[in-house]
Amino acid sequence: MNFGHALEAAWAISFRELRKFMQQRSRLLSALVRPLLWLIVFATGFRSLFGIAPLPPYDSFIEYPVYVAPGLLGMVLLFNGIQSSLAMVYDREMGMMRLLLTAPLNRAYLLACKLVAGTVLSLVQAYAFLIVAAVMGVDLPLIGWLYAFPALLLGGLMLGALGLLLSVYIKQIENFASTMNFVIFPMFFMSSALYPLWKLKESGAIWLYDVASVNPFTHAVELVRFAMYGQFNEVSFAVVAGTLAVFYIGAVFGYDPQRGMVKKRPQAAG
């Protein structure tokens, strides 16, 4: 594999993902409506609860929408990352995935191209949400949009790698609903996306606090939340980066035709 072939493959895969996204305008709309609905509902219902106490990493009293906005950015990344697994399953059923993996290029590189292309779409949707949230009056610092970019990129890669790994084990599109129930919702609700961890511990929900503390999505959200204010969360960075490596290596292993879900079937004896 020379550099020219690698670059051509990366462009072809990225262009295909972008073209599919442009043809599915409802996908961008749903990516915006979902977190905005949560923002409006939770900002109204929990303003009185969270508006009376300082929330880390902030040093002053803040409005709940400002706290929850980074968590909803994480929601955008999470849903798009998992949705990419649905696209992978569809491509596999249509034969596109097998065609891609039989290309004379390194399989790990091809999967990395898919991962990066999906993450770029996640970033587009995340910043579209930030624009709409700003119009609605959510007062996040504009410089924080720039600070948060590396955190959003790393979080998007981690959640996209999770989508790649899930696509190894989701055999049919019809099974995607169970993925929503057993992966997306537990990861989202058992995290600090909507409420701070210390509030869980303070309320006595120790088991939920423990689960949320080890949830990689929690650390993706905290990485973005701290980055918005120019702070670096070393623990969250280490967890997200390590989880990204584990998920991606697992996906590459799963797509190995000698071991994973595309393992060749032995031919019947003639």
Steps between C-alpha positions, in 0.01 A plus 500: 500500500662825387408849617302580186279193532448566870399861436266400218331239721458748785343756268267244338373372835460850645322629189260205507412567866454871433281434198281262699469761773400772253233272355358438849412851614268359763810355667635848575155617608461210743853558629396856591144442619589219740749689720307826471188327632699365793650844557159668516334232714781452749582870520140563600459205735835518679579872503385538859697194610834580340482880487568537873837327524834536322573221256859390431712591307343846540579736787175695511125443498384410151186411315428134440488532116866606504589191700298254292602633156834308492310186598266552207799548274605158622152374409552621143832315481353188661198469275699568184773257605249223567303587188817437303478138614155483336653628177775238526244223548302627200816513288581146606156371404523679163850362438673839507696423816643177365594679179678770700690254719621303200675809362880461477551730799566436865174411677588707806557803277167456320315477832688807621380688192141400578550609860645840410231566239226424753669719762513794260123471460466488880697822531285672237186406693654599835589850383161538332348427843730758662382764254132427565559485878671840486202644312279364780706689756726230642798710605802283426825694436578529131869430561381178664375384162862498387632351824244220477595393148776251600275359773208461258732341246636247749155426642356461151776258405444295815124475451545435127739217586230362729264508202757311292533238771123459533465456125709184536234338716178652364408246236185663362355850483198377698728447801586868514207572733655282770821697459308817579355344814809328634782731387395857421248568776699342787816681389317832483292486816770337715738789439558860601332632184188622682609522862836529678655193660526664840122551498450125455732425791340766714152358437611152608495333156843348559457215253401744225793724593739204472360394162509855365857544622626214284274576203725616212222727377517687832866573438432608141244749633729622779786544255279729289353675804839592644641590158218750447660708776860449400563223752655159438367192678791256502301203634223538242754538221676179602172307526366622163831441319541155654141402424541621141802272457315200649187550288695557179730200550194288579331615178809426290523157661128439439525587131796265453372232258701235686346580840208740499151535359619478139671168559490286192274201513657165415383373169301181494680192379419412148 
